[in-house]
Amino acid sequence: MNLFRLSQLSGFFRPRLLDALQGYNRARLTTDVTAGVTVGIVALPLAIAFAIASGAKPEAGIFTAIIAGFLISALGGSRVQIGGPTGAFIVIVYGIIAQYGYANLLICTIMAGFMLLAMGAFRLGTLIKYFPRPLIIGFTNGIAVLIAISEIKDFFGLQTDALPAEFFHKIAVLWHALPSIDLPTLTLAGISALLIWFYPPAWAKRFPSPIVALALGTAAVALFNLPVETIGTRFGGIPQGLPEFTLPEFSIGELRHLIMPAFTIALLGAIESLLSAAVADGMIEERHDPNQELMAQGIANITTPFFGGLPATGAIARTATNVRSGASSPVSGIVHALTLLLIILIAAPLAQYIPLASLAAILLIVSINMGEWEVFTRIKTYPRQDAIVLLTTFVFTVIFDLTVAVEIGLLLAGIFFINNMTELSHVRLADGSAADANTNQAQRPVPAGALVYRLYGALFFGVVDKLENVLHQQHTEPEVLILNMSEVISMDASALHVLEDLHKKLARRGKHLVLCGPHTQPYFLMHQAGFFERLGAANLNANLDDALTRAEDLLQRS
């Protein structure tokens, strides 16, 4: 019995690590360790930069990369996914901290973790792929713009307090602070950005550009005592040691206000992680388990807040770096987390010299690379509805927030989808003769007193009015109404309700409804609802020829 339960659990919760370790050898371990160390080094400046840009302390980003990175690799559904803090969360986290405080951010992250865990447990991972591509591009580009704007302060060394979360207020504060541009800060940031942008690709595998820019910037500050703001001057450095386990403070009354921010974190985390895993699939020619990945993301986001960490998800750039470095299993992701842990245990005191200008330059390049800017040059070639969804989501992400943008984008996409399906679905009166759509039988005339309507597409709530008007298209009501459903691919309860009303209306007048050729989904829907019993078995026919024969029989009786 225990073995049976264990087998059920392994099928429900099976990390890809278990499969990847089958046939594991020393050669694969060597490449995984090399890839893990490389990604760990790349992740260090990004983790620090993401935390600072989010309004948190730099160590929060590092602790997130260590803990979430380890858990996502060890428990996830992808062989090469790298998890941790990402740029996509910057705007959301900054807004939550500004409105609710850091303690409530931790509660939001835990709540989001349980939502992600539930998504995976209820096998909803495959549904994420149905999010419209224009919506994803819209909010991704909007987030990239907001990240770039948030880095203006540290890039130019502007003398101002913490930036407000609201877009127009943020722009106003930055505009009024422009006269306070600090030349040494701008120079260092500009040199760092140019170095990263024009860095030779051939060197990137051995010496990643963000690390080089950060190392040179830190060395310049330490050696020449440059008058620029650093991690040491703003935060007092980074603690040297493991994070402590603490219980986040919260009040029951605040929880209801945190549901929507938590849902935003969960939704974005699900989308980002599965997009990243899908990109990795294309690079290694393998398919990830989306539900297992969501459960791992959920466990990671439930755990990290107890160590002061930030929301985490799959990181596309670091995952791609992992693959290009030769990773073959989740071991590389585990090594990446251990590498970051080793760095913080050994080199944490050096972090006080890291200039915020170099970190701002790194994030500025991240935001540029994050967006798909070419879509704006090709927007005129997009279908009008896709262009509206993309631009609306982009504008609402920048001006309002991601939650509103996704809600409006999904609403528009849903309305456009219903409109498209409505245009493809219609009811058409057959002409003087009708052919069986499912067989190659010869044409035969429709008997006098009968009408044949052919139904096309999907019969759902958006097209029920076309069914309701079926009898109003003729001046006389037929004795027998035949609905040819051979080209109906699906139907819903609204369409079934209209068929029920149509049958009752005809029956009250002593007239008849005959159906023919329903496909599997409409057939089972009508069967399960008991409609066939009320209609009469003889009035359901496999093809149009049989339906015409049935109509002739009914007309003779009348």
C-alpha positions in Angstrom: 0.0 0.0 0.0 2.8 2.4 0.9 4.6 1.6 -2.4 1.3 2.3 -4.3 1.0 5.7 -2.6 4.6 6.5 -3.3 4.1 5.7 -7.0 1.1 7.9 -7.1 3.0 10.7 -5.4 6.0 10.3 -7.8 3.6 10.7 -10.7 2.0 13.8 -9.2 5.2 15.4 -8.0 8.3 14.3 -9.9 11.2 16.8 -10.2 13.1 16.6 -13.4 16.3 16.1 -11.3 15.3 12.5 -10.7 15.2 11.8 -14.5 18.2 13.8 -15.3 20.4 11.9 -12.8 19.8 8.6 -14.6 23.0 7.7 -16.3 24.8 10.7 -14.8 28.6 10.6 -15.0 31.7 12.5 -14.3 31.8 14.3 -17.6 28.3 15.6 -17.2 29.1 16.7 -13.6 32.2 18.6 -14.9 30.1 20.6 -17.4 27.3 21.2 -15.0 29.7 22.5 -12.4 31.3 24.8 -14.9 28.0 26.1 -16.1 26.7 26.5 -12.6 29.7 28.6 -11.5 29.4 30.7 -14.7 25.7 31.4 -14.1 26.4 32.1 -10.4 28.9 34.8 -11.2 26.5 36.3 -13.8 23.6 36.2 -11.3 25.5 38.1 -8.6 25.3 41.6 -10.0 21.8 41.0 -11.3 20.5 39.8 -8.0 22.0 42.9 -6.3 20.7 45.3 -8.9 17.2 43.8 -9.0 16.9 44.1 -5.2 18.0 47.7 -5.1 15.8 48.7 -8.0 12.9 47.0 -6.2 13.4 49.2 -3.1 14.9 46.4 -1.1 18.4 45.8 0.4 20.9 44.2 -1.9 21.2 41.1 0.3 17.5 40.3 -0.3 18.3 39.7 -4.0 21.3 37.5 -3.2 19.4 35.4 -0.6 16.5 35.0 -3.1 18.9 33.8 -5.8 20.5 31.3 -3.4 17.3 29.9 -1.9 14.9 30.1 -4.8 17.6 29.2 -7.3 18.4 26.0 -5.3 14.7 25.0 -4.8 13.6 25.7 -8.4 16.5 23.7 -9.8 16.1 20.8 -7.4 12.3 20.5 -7.6 11.4 22.0 -11.0 10.2 20.6 -14.2 13.0 21.7 -16.5 16.5 20.4 -16.7 18.2 23.7 -17.2 15.9 26.4 -15.7 17.6 29.0 -13.5 15.4 30.7 -10.9 15.8 33.8 -8.9 14.8 37.5 -8.8 14.1 39.0 -12.2 13.6 42.4 -13.8 10.0 41.7 -14.5 9.2 41.8 -10.7 11.0 45.2 -10.1 8.0 47.4 -10.9 5.5 45.2 -8.9 7.7 44.8 -5.9 8.6 48.5 -5.8 4.9 49.4 -5.9 4.0 46.9 -3.1 6.8 48.0 -0.9 5.8 51.7 -1.4 2.1 51.0 -0.7 2.1 48.2 1.9 5.7 48.0 3.3 8.3 45.3 3.1 6.7 43.1 5.7 3.6 42.9 3.6 5.6 42.2 0.5 6.8 39.0 2.2 3.2 38.0 3.0 2.3 38.7 -0.7 5.1 36.5 -1.9 4.0 33.6 0.4 0.4 34.0 -0.8 1.6 34.0 -4.4 3.7 30.9 -3.6 0.6 29.0 -2.5 -1.3 30.2 -5.6 1.5 28.9 -7.8 1.6 25.6 -5.9 -2.2 25.3 -6.4 -1.8 26.1 -10.2 0.6 23.3 -10.6 -1.3 20.8 -8.4 -4.5 21.4 -10.4 -2.5 20.9 -13.6 -3.1 24.5 -14.9 0.4 24.9 -16.2 -0.6 24.1 -19.8 -3.2 26.9 -19.7 -0.5 29.6 -19.4 0.5 29.0 -23.1 -3.0 30.3 -24.1 -2.2 33.8 -23.0 -2.2 35.9 -26.2 1.2 36.7 -27.5 0.4 40.5 -28.0 -0.6 40.8 -24.4 2.7 39.2 -23.2 4.8 41.5 -25.5 2.8 44.5 -24.3 3.4 44.0 -20.6 7.0 42.9 -21.1 7.8 46.0 -23.1 6.0 48.1 -20.5 7.9 46.6 -17.7 11.2 47.2 -19.6 10.3 50.9 -20.0 9.5 51.2 -16.3 12.8 49.5 -15.3 14.7 52.0 -17.5 12.9 54.9 -15.9 13.6 53.6 -12.4 17.3 53.6 -13.1 17.6 57.2 -14.2 18.1 58.4 -10.7 21.2 56.2 -10.0 22.5 56.4 -13.6 22.6 60.2 -13.5 23.3 60.5 -9.8 20.2 62.7 -9.2 19.8 64.1 -5.7 16.3 63.1 -4.7 14.5 61.0 -2.2 13.0 57.6 -3.1 11.0 57.7 -6.3 7.2 57.4 -6.0 5.6 54.3 -7.5 3.0 56.2 -9.6 4.2 56.9 -13.1 3.4 60.6 -13.6 4.6 61.5 -10.1 7.9 59.6 -10.8 8.4 61.5 -14.0 7.7 64.8 -12.3 10.2 64.0 -9.5 12.9 63.0 -12.0 12.3 66.1 -14.1 12.7 68.5 -11.1 15.8 66.6 -10.1 17.6 66.9 -13.4 19.6 70.0 -12.5 21.3 67.9 -9.8 23.1 65.5 -12.3 26.4 64.3 -10.8 29.1 64.2 -13.5 31.3 61.5 -11.9 28.3 59.2 -11.5 27.1 59.8 -15.0 30.6 59.2 -16.4 31.0 55.9 -14.5 27.5 54.7 -15.5 28.0 55.7 -19.1 31.4 53.9 -19.4 29.8 50.8 -17.7 26.9 50.8 -20.1 29.1 51.2 -23.2 31.4 48.4 -22.0 28.4 46.0 -21.6 26.8 47.1 -24.9 30.0 46.8 -27.0 31.5 43.9 -25.2 33.0 41.3 -27.6 30.7 38.3 -27.7 33.8 36.0 -28.0 34.8 37.0 -24.4 31.4 36.7 -22.9 31.5 32.9 -22.2 34.6 33.2 -20.0 34.2 36.7 -18.7 30.5 37.8 -18.7 30.2 41.6 -19.4 28.1 42.5 -16.3 30.8 41.0 -14.1 33.6 42.8 -16.0 31.7 46.1 -15.8 31.0 45.7 -12.1 34.5 44.6 -11.2 36.1 47.5 -13.1 33.6 50.0 -11.6 34.2 48.6 -8.1 38.0 48.7 -8.6 37.8 52.3 -9.8 35.9 53.3 -6.7 38.2 51.5 -4.3 41.5 52.6 -5.9 40.6 56.2 -6.8 38.1 57.0 -4.1 35.6 58.2 -6.7 32.9 60.4 -5.2 29.9 58.2 -6.2 27.3 56.4 -4.2 28.0 52.8 -3.4 26.3 49.9 -1.6 28.4 50.8 1.4 27.3 54.5 1.5 23.6 53.7 1.0 23.1 50.3 2.7 26.2 49.8 4.8 27.4 46.8 2.8 26.2 43.3 2.6 26.1 41.0 5.7 28.7 38.2 5.6 26.9 34.9 6.5 23.7 32.9 6.0 20.3 34.6 6.2 18.4 34.1 9.4 14.9 32.4 9.5 12.3 34.9 10.7 8.5 34.9 10.7 7.1 37.8 8.7 4.8 40.0 10.7 1.2 40.4 9.4 -2.3 41.2 10.4 -5.4 39.4 9.4 -7.1 42.6 8.4 -4.4 43.4 5.8 -4.7 40.0 4.0 -7.7 41.0 2.0 -5.8 44.0 0.6 -2.9 41.8 -0.4 -4.9 39.3 -2.5 -4.6 41.2 -5.8 -0.9 42.1 -5.4 -0.2 38.4 -4.5 -2.2 37.3 -7.6 -0.2 39.6 -9.8 3.1 38.1 -8.5 1.7 34.6 -9.0 0.5 35.3 -12.5 3.6 37.1 -13.7 5.8 34.4 -12.0 3.8 31.6 -13.8 4.1 33.4 -17.2 7.8 34.3 -16.9 8.9 30.9 -15.6 7.0 28.9 -18.3 8.2 31.3 -21.0 11.8 30.8 -19.8 11.4 27.1 -19.7 9.9 27.1 -23.2 12.9 29.1 -24.5 15.2 26.5 -22.8 13.2 23.7 -24.5 14.0 25.2 -27.9 17.7 25.3 -27.0 18.1 21.8 -25.7 15.3 20.1 -27.8 13.3 18.9 -24.8 10.0 19.5 -23.2 9.6 20.7 -19.6 6.8 19.7 -17.2 4.9 23.0 -16.7 2.9 21.8 -13.7 6.0 20.5 -11.9 7.7 23.8 -12.7 4.8 25.8 -11.2 4.8 23.7 -8.0 8.6 24.3 -7.7 8.1 28.0 -8.2 5.4 27.9 -5.5 7.6 26.1 -3.0 10.4 28.6 -3.7 8.2 31.6 -3.2 6.7 30.2 0.0 10.2 29.6 1.4 12.3 32.7 0.5 10.2 35.3 2.5 11.1 33.5 5.7 14.7 34.6 4.9 13.8 38.1 3.8 13.8 37.2 0.1 11.9 38.6 -2.8 9.6 37.0 -5.3 11.3 34.6 -7.7 10.7 33.0 -11.1 12.5 31.6 -14.0 15.1 33.9 -15.5 15.4 33.7 -19.3 18.8 35.3 -19.6 20.4 33.3 -16.9 18.7 30.1 -18.2 20.1 30.8 -21.7 23.5 31.4 -20.2 23.3 28.1 -18.4 22.5 26.2 -21.6 25.2 28.0 -23.6 27.7 27.0 -20.8 27.0 23.3 -21.4 24.5 22.5 -18.6 22.8 19.1 -18.9 20.9 18.7 -15.7 19.4 20.7 -12.7 22.8 20.1 -11.0 24.1 23.2 -12.7 21.3 25.3 -11.1 22.1 23.9 -7.7 25.8 24.7 -8.2 24.8 28.3 -9.3 23.0 28.7 -5.9 26.0 27.3 -4.0 28.4 29.6 -5.9 26.4 32.6 -4.8 26.4 31.3 -1.2 30.2 30.8 -1.3 30.7 34.4 -2.7 28.6 35.9 0.0 30.5 34.0 2.7 33.9 35.0 1.4 33.7 38.3 -0.5 30.8 40.1 1.1 33.0 42.9 2.6 34.1 43.9 -0.9 30.5 44.7 -1.8 30.6 48.0 0.0 32.7 49.4 -2.9 30.2 48.4 -5.6 29.0 51.6 -7.3 25.3 52.0 -7.8 26.0 53.7 -11.1 27.4 50.4 -12.5 24.4 48.5 -11.3 22.1 51.1 -12.9 24.0 50.6 -16.2 23.6 46.8 -15.9 19.8 47.2 -15.4 19.5 49.7 -18.2 21.0 47.2 -20.6 18.8 44.5 -19.1 15.7 46.6 -19.8 16.8 47.3 -23.4 17.4 43.6 -24.1 14.2 42.6 -22.3 11.9 44.4 -24.6 10.8 43.3 -28.1 11.1 46.8 -29.6 10.9 45.8 -33.2 7.2 45.1 -32.8 6.5 48.9 -32.8 8.1 49.2 -36.2 5.9 46.4 -37.5 2.7 47.3 -35.7 1.0 48.4 -38.9 1.4 44.9 -40.3 -0.3 43.3 -37.3 -4.0 42.4 -37.3 -5.8 45.4 -36.0 -7.2 43.5 -32.9 -3.7 42.2 -32.0 -2.3 45.7 -32.3 -5.0 47.1 -30.0 -4.3 44.4 -27.4 -0.5 45.0 -27.5 -0.6 48.8 -27.4 -3.3 48.9 -24.7 -1.5 46.5 -22.5 1.8 48.4 -23.0 0.3 51.8 -22.2 -1.7 50.5 -19.2 1.4 48.7 -17.8 3.5 51.9 -18.0 0.9 54.4 -16.8 -1.1 52.3 -14.3 0.1 48.8 -13.2 0.6 45.3 -14.5 -2.6 44.0 -12.8 -4.8 46.5 -14.6 -2.9 46.0 -17.8 -3.3 42.2 -17.8 -7.0 42.5 -16.9 -7.8 45.0 -19.6 -5.6 43.1 -22.1 -7.3 39.8 -21.4 -10.7 41.5 -21.6 -10.0 42.9 -25.0 -8.5 39.7 -26.2 -11.6 37.8 -25.0 -13.9 40.3 -26.7 -12.0 40.1 -30.0 -11.9 36.3 -29.8 -15.7 36.1 -29.3 -16.2 38.6 -32.2 -14.0 36.4 -34.5 -15.7 33.3 -33.5 -19.1 34.9 -34.1 -18.1 36.0 -37.6 -17.0 32.4 -38.4 -20.2 30.9 -37.0 -23.5 31.3 -38.9 -26.8 29.8 -39.8 -27.6 29.5 -43.5 -30.8 28.4 -45.3 -30.2 25.6 -47.7 -31.3 26.1 -51.3 -33.9 24.1 -53.2 -31.9 20.9 -52.9 -29.4 19.7 -50.3 -26.6 17.2 -50.3 -25.5 15.1 -47.4 -22.3 16.7 -46.0 -21.1 13.4 -44.6 -21.6 11.0 -47.5 -21.4 11.1 -51.2 -25.1 10.4 -51.8 -26.8 12.2 -54.8 -28.7 15.4 -54.2 -32.4 15.1 -53.4 -35.0 17.8 -53.1 -36.2 19.2 -49.8 -39.9 18.2 -49.5 -42.5 20.9 -49.5 -43.3 22.0 -45.9 -39.8 21.5 -44.7 -36.8 23.8 -44.4 -33.2 22.9 -44.0 -30.8 25.2 -42.2 -27.1 24.5 -42.2 -25.1 25.5 -39.1 -21.4 26.4 -39.3 -18.6 26.9 -36.7 -19.0 27.0 -33.0 -22.5 27.5 -31.5 -21.9 29.4 -28.2 -23.3 32.3 -26.3 -21.9 34.8 -28.8 -24.0 33.5 -31.7 -27.2 32.3 -30.0 -29.0 35.3 -31.6 -28.4 33.8 -35.0 -30.1 30.6 -33.8 -33.0 32.6 -32.2 -33.7 34.3 -35.5 -33.8 31.1 -37.5 -37.6 31.1 -37.8 -37.9 34.8 -38.5 -36.0 34.6 -41.8 -39.1 33.1 -43.5 -42.6 34.5 -43.8 -44.1 31.1 -43.2 -43.2 28.6 -40.5 -42.3 25.1 -41.8 -44.0 22.0 -40.6 -40.6 20.4 -40.2 -37.4 22.3 -39.5 -34.2 20.4 -40.2 -30.9 21.7 -38.6 -27.9 20.2 -40.4 -25.2 20.2 -37.7 -22.5 18.4 -39.7 -20.3 21.5 -39.7 -20.7 22.5 -36.1 -17.4 21.9 -34.3 -18.7 22.7 -30.8 -21.6 24.1 -28.8 -22.2 25.4 -25.3 -25.1 25.5 -22.9 -26.5 28.7 -24.3 -26.9 27.2 -27.7 -28.4 24.1 -26.2 -31.0 26.3 -24.4 -31.9 27.9 -27.7 -32.4 24.5 -29.3 -34.6 23.5 -26.4 -36.8 26.6 -26.8 -37.0 26.1 -30.6 -38.1 22.5 -30.1 -40.8 23.5 -27.5 -42.0 26.4 -29.7 -42.5 24.1 -32.7 -44.0 21.3 -30.6 -46.7 23.6 -29.2 -47.8 24.3 -32.7 -47.8 20.7 -33.7 -44.6 21.0 -35.7 -41.3 19.3 -35.6 -37.5 19.8 -35.1 -35.1 17.4 -36.7 -31.4 17.3 -36.2 -28.7 15.6 -38.3 -25.0 15.0 -38.3 -23.9 16.3 -34.9 -20.2 15.8 -34.1 -18.8 14.3 -30.9 -18.9 17.4 -28.6 -22.3 18.7 -29.5 -23.7 15.1 -29.5 -22.5 14.3 -25.9 -23.6 17.7 -24.6 -27.1 17.2 -25.9 -27.1 13.5 -24.8 -26.0 14.4 -21.2 -28.6 17.1 -21.0 -31.3 14.6 -21.9 -32.3 16.7 -25.0 -32.5 13.6 -27.3 -35.2 12.1 -25.1 -37.3 15.2 -25.3 -36.6 15.6 -29.0 -37.4 12.0 -29.8 -34.8 9.5 -31.0 -36.4 9.3 -34.5 -35.7 13.1 -34.9 -32.0 12.6 -34.5 -30.3 11.4 -37.7 -26.8 10.6 -38.7 -26.9 12.4 -42.1 -29.1 14.7 -44.1 -30.5 12.0 -46.3 -32.0 10.3 -43.3 -33.2 13.6 -42.0 -35.1 14.3 -45.3 -36.6 10.8 -45.1 -37.8 11.5 -41.5 -39.2 14.9 -42.7 -41.2 13.2 -45.5 -42.6 10.7 -43.0 -43.7 13.5 -40.6 -45.3 15.5 -43.4 -47.3 12.4 -44.5 -48.6 11.9 -41.0 -49.7 15.5 -40.8 
